[in-house]
Amino acid sequence: MKDSKRTKDSKAMKKNSKAAKKILFNTSPGSFKSPGGGEIQLLETKKELENLGFEVKILEEQDYAVDFSEFDLFHNFNIHRDNYPFVMQAEKAGIPIAVSTIYWPSLKSAILWNKGVKGKGKAVAAELAKRIGISKAKQIVRTADVLLPNSKAEANVLKKIFHADERKIHIVRNGVDARFAKAKPEVFEKRFGLKNFVLYVGRIEERKNVLSLIKAMKGVNEKLVIIGGPTSNSSEYYKKCLEVAGKDVVFLKPMLHNDELLSSAYAACRVFALPSWYETPGLAALEAGLAGADIIITQEGCTKEYFENYALYVNPGRISDIREKIEKILVSGSKSGLRKHIEKKFLWKAAAKQTAAAYASILGD
């Protein structure tokens, strides 16, 4: 393990405590202005940990002067450089640090590797990884007492790029809210007059590969429904999506995670499509699968660790492959059993128990 700068007395005190009672959560500033899977992971983990008896506070922008030493443990969600000052503040306060890394190599690097580029292309990708490896993200990884990647694949990335200490790694599988299993299609169908469509839910940005999905749907005899909006730096990409989309593409505004319309949309669609450049693993796809949708999803990232043989996988760099898999699943459907598979392995209750076990490894019993 790393040599910690925390005081020995403080660390020993935490090690001897039976459980972490007061936990301080944090994620990148401004994340909740455009929430995605990472923010859902934070909120759902908070709820389920509280059900297990923990007290959990989210570090808000107006609370940045909070006394970290009042907490038993600091838990940061992602390793973006914006979080470095908060991790350092927790270390200075002498409290243990857990980090849900929520990490995959950059989009540019992912695209280069996915396209199988040779020579100079791979050198560029390697240089990208090298630059990431000496960034503040690496310092966050080194400072953390426990690392909580969402998959074995992500754990391997942390070891390769950041040289993460394997002894710190505790895999915590991402989860899904059990309520999606009870979703009914009628609410969405009545509101929008749509049923048996292909659905995408999420941010409209390059990493999510929405433009390729729109192109892949051309000639497919079903509507594509897109629920989401662009990020602050994706306005031009969004415009391209609007320009390419035909009359069979329906754009709907983002919906709150707890909105009944969202769960109903999952239940109303025939296929949920997530052909991103990578996913870790794609919470919306888990939610849709639990609601009864068939899934096509990117082969890149850690998706296969979650969906196993219950989904069809696509190469995000090949529009023809995305179209072929959509047409195939519309005709024959995917293998049955996905809903039971998700209920058995990937509910947030299970994720919270895994998180609590990881806390115990650095706090003592």
N, C-alpha and C positions, 0 to 999 in steps of 0.2 A: 504494500500500500504506500501511498505518497506520505511524505513528511508534512504533517499539518502545521499551520501557523497558529491554530487555535491553542488556547491555554490548556495544559494538561489537566488541571483541576476541573475546568468546565467540561471537557470531553469525558473525563472519568465520571462526573456526576450524571451526564446523560446516558452513559453506558450502563450505569447501575440502576437507572429508572426502569420500571416495569413496562411502560408503554409511552409513546408520544401522545400527549393529551392535547397540546396546542400546536397546530401546524399552520405555517404561513405559506400560502400559495402565491406564485407570481408567473406572469408571462409577459411578452413584449408589450411595451407601451402602445396603446391605440389598437390592440388586436381585436377588441370587442366592437370596434367600429365596422369591421368587415369580418365577422366571425366565420370560422371554418371548423374542420375536424379537431384541431388542437384545442380550440376554445370549448368545444363540446366535451372533449376528453377531460379538461380541467373541471368543468361544472359538474359533470356526472360523477367524477371521482370524488369531488367534494361532498356531494349528496350521499353517496354510499359510505364514505368514511365516517360521516356524521352519524349514519345509521349504525356504525360499528362502535360509536362512542367517542370519536375524536372531535375536538373543536377545531374548525378550519376557517381561517380568514383569508380573503383574497386581498393582496396588496393593490390598492387603488392608487391612481395618480395623485389624488389629493392626500394620500396617507404616506407619502414617501419619507416622511420624517419619523415613521414608526420605529419604536425600539425593538430591534430584532432579538435582543437578549430576553425578551418576555416570552419568546416561543421556544418550544422543545425541538423544532426542526423546521428548516426552510426547504420548500419543494418548488423547484423552478420547472416550467413547462417550455421546452425547446432550448437550443443552445445558440440562438442568435446573439450576435455581438451586443445588441442593445441590453441584454440581460447581465452582461459582465459586471457592471457596477453593483448590482443587487446581490449577486453571488459573492462578490468580494466583501460586501457589507455583512452578509451572513457569516462569512469566515471570520471577519474581524470581531463579530459578536460572540464567537466561540460556539455556535450551534451547528449540529450536523446538517449536511446538505444532501438532498436527493434531487436528481435531475431526470425528468422524462425527456429524453433527447429529441424525439420526434424529428429525426434527421434522415435525409437521403442526399446523395451528391447533387450538385446544382443542375438546373434544367439543361444548360448548355452541355455540361459533361454527360448527362444522361442521353441527350440526343446524339452526341458524337458516338458514344458506345453502342447505342441502339442501332445506328446505321452501319455499324461494323467498319468504320473508317480505318484506313491503314496509315502507317507511317506518321506523317506530320499530324494528322488528326488525332491519333492516339497520344502523341506527344503533348498536344494542346490539352487533352483531357487529363493527362497525368500532371501537367503543370497547374491546372485548376485545382486538382486534389491537393497538390503540394502547398499551394497558397492557402487553401482552407486549413490545412494541417498546422500552419504556424499562426493562425488567427486567434482572436480572443475566444473563439469557440473551443479551441484546443485547451485553453487555460481553464475554461469552465469544466470541461471533461476531466481534467487533471485535478481540479479542486474538489469536485463532488466526492462525497463519501460512498454514494451508491448511484448507479446509473440504471435507468429503467427504460430500455428500448422496447418497442412493441413486437419485436420478432427476432428470430435467430439471424435472419438476413441483416437486419439493422445492427445487431450486436457485432456481426462480422465486419460491417462497414466501419463501426466505431473503432474496432481493433486495427483495421488496416490503415485508415486515414488519420486517426488521432492517437493510435497506439494505446488505446484504453486498457487499463488493468482488468483482465478477465475476472478477477476476484470481486470486483465492484459491481459486476453486471448481474442484474436480476430481471429477467424478461417478464414484462407485464402486458398481457394481451389486451388489445383494445376491445371495447365492449359496445353494447347496444342496449337501449332501453326496452324492457320487456313489453311495454305498451304497444309497440309496433306489431306484435303478433295478433293484436285484437283489432287492427285497422280494418275499416270497411270502405269499399270503393264508392258507395252511393253519394257521400258528401261531395267528393270531387266531381263525380259524373254529373250530378245535378247542377252544380255551380258553373261548370265550364262546358258541359255537353260533350265530354270526351271520354272514351274508353278504349281499351285494348291498344294502347299506343306504346311507343318507345319513349322512355323517360331519362332525362339527365337532370340531376340536382347538384348545384354547387356554384363556385365562382366561375365566371366566364373569363378565362385567362389562358395564356399559351400553354402552361404546364398541364392544364386539364384537357387540352387537345380538342376543344369543342368544335373548332372549325373543321377538323378532319371528320368528326362525327356528323356534322351537317352535310359535308360532301359525300360521306359514305351512305347517307340516307337517300340520296338522289336515285330515283328508280325503284326504291323500296315502297311497296304499297301499304304503308302505314304512316301515321303522323308521328312527328318527333316533338315532344314537349320539353322545353328547357325552362327549369325553374332556377333563377339566379340572376346575378348582375355582375358587371365588371368590377375589378379592383381599381384603386386609384390610378395605377399605372398601366391599365389594360384597355383604355378607351379606344385606341386605334384597332386593337385586336377585336374588340366588341363590334366596331363598325364593320369590319370585314365579315364577321359572322352574320350581321344583319343584311349585308349586301349579297352574300352567297345564298342565304336561306330563301327558299321558295314558299309557296302558299301552304305547304304541308308541314312547316315548322312553326310552332307556337311558342312565343316567348312570354313567360310569366315572371312577375317580380319575385324577389327572394321572399321566402316564408319563414317565420319564426320556427325554431326547432320544436317547440311545443304546440304549434298550430295544428289543429285537427285536419286542416286541408292538406298539410304535408304528408301525414301518415296515410290519409285517404288517397293521395296521388300515388304513393307507393303501391297501395292495394289495387288501384284502378289500372295501372299499366300492365302490359304483357311482358315487357322486357325493360330492365334497367341497364343502361349502358354507361360505362365509365372507362373510356379508352385513353386515359391519361398517359403522359410520358413515364410516370411512375406513381404508385400509391403505397401508403404505409399504414393500413391496407385499403383505406377508402371507407369511412364510416357510413356514408350515404348508401353504399352498396350493401353493407351489413344490415342497415335499417330496412332497405327495400327487400332484401332476401327474407328477413324475418316477417315482413308483411305479405310475403307470398310471391314476389316477382321472380322471374328468371333473370339470371345475371350474365352479362358479358363484361369483361373487365380486362384491363391491361395485364400483360404478362410481366411487366417490369415492377420492381419493388418487392414487397413481401406478400403479395396477394395470394400466391399459391399455398402459403402456410395457413391461411385462413379459409379459403374457399375450396381447397383440395380438388376433388373431382365433381364438385357440385356447381361449377360455373364453366363458361367457355372463355378462353383467354385469347386476347388479340395482340398483334404486333402494332403498337401505336404509330409506327412509321409507315404502315401500309394501309392506305384507305381501302384497298380491295379486300384485305383481310377483315377489316372491321365490317364492311358491307356483307361479306360472305357469312361471317359468324352471326350477324343480326338476322339475315335471311334464314339461316339454318335453325336458329333458336325459335324464330317465329313459326316455323313449320312444325318442328318436332319437340320444342321445349327442351329444357335441360333435365338432368337427372333429378329425380325426386329426392327429398330428404334434406334439402338445404335448411328449411325452417327448423327442423329438429336439431340439425347439426349446430346451428347458431345458438339455439336455446340451451343446448348442452354445454357449449364451450365459451361463448362470447357475450354473456350478459355483464352489465357493469358491476353487479354484485361480486362476480368472480374476480374482476379486475381490481376491485377495492381490497379484497382479501389478499391478492398477490402483492398489492402495494403495501398493505399493513405488514405483511411478512418481510418485505424489503426494509421497511422502517425498523422493524425489530432487530434486523441484522446489524444495525449501527447504533441502536438505542439500548439494546439489551432487552431482556424478557419483561 
